[in-house]
Amino acid sequence: MPAWRRFGYGLFSTIAIAIGGLMYNEVFVEALFPLVDSEGQFSTPVVWLNSLVPAILGALLLAVWIWVIVGSVQEERTVNRRRRM
């Protein structure tokens, strides 16, 4: 996969994760999280979810950009190795 396509995928993924984060913030944090009773049966999983989702979104974004950078570097090394032979 060429480096420019890899970069395009990274940019598209960044936009998609940003939209997912906005939807999470508007739907869950702003509308649903205040409805949860702090002493209720599902309060603990909801609190975990509130702190876990942003970490997952950040990890996905980091993984995509690491893939973009490492894949491009590996591809360039392969091209250079072919040219030397």
N, C-alpha and C positions, 0 to 999 in steps of 0.2 A: 504494500500500500504506500503510495507516495506521501511525502511529508506534508504536502498541502492538504491532502484529503484527511490525513490524521489530525492536522490542526483544525480543519473544518468540523470534524467529528467532535473534537474537544470543545470547540466554540458552541456547537449545537447542544452538547451535553451540559455545558455551563448554563446556557439559557434555559434548558429543560429543568435542571435542578433548581435554578432560581425561581422558575414558575412554581415548581413543587413546594419550595420553601414559602413562597407568598401564599399559596393555597393553604398550606399547613397553618401559617400564622393567622390568616383570616378566618378559616373554618374552625380549627381546633382551639387555638390559643384565645382568640377574641370571642368566639361564640359558645363553644362547648366546655372549655376548661372552667369558666366561672360557675357553671351549673353543677359541678361535682361537689358533693358534700365532703368536707375534710375528714369527717369521722365515719364515712360510709364504707360499704363493703369493697367498692372498686377504687377507693382513693389511692391506695398504694400503686396499683398498675398505671393509673392515670398520671401520677407524679413521675413514675419511671418513664412513661411514654413522652411526657413533656420534656424531659432532659435527654432522652435517647434519640429521638427523631432528628434534632439538629446535628448531633454527633454523626449519625448515619449519613445524612446529606453531605456533611463536610468530608467524611471519609470517602464517599462516592466521588465527590469532586476531586479530591486529592488523588485517588486511584486513577481516574481518567487522565488527569494531566501528567501523572507519572508515566502512564502508558504512552501518551503522546510523545513525551520527551525521550524516554528510553527506546521506544520503537524507532524514532527518527535517527537517533544516534547509532543504533544497531544497523539500520539500513545504510547509513553513510559509511560505516566501517566495512560492511559487506561490499559496497560499491568500490571503495578504495582497495580492498583486498583483491577484487577481480581485476582492477586496472593494473596492479603490480604484477600479476601473473602473465 
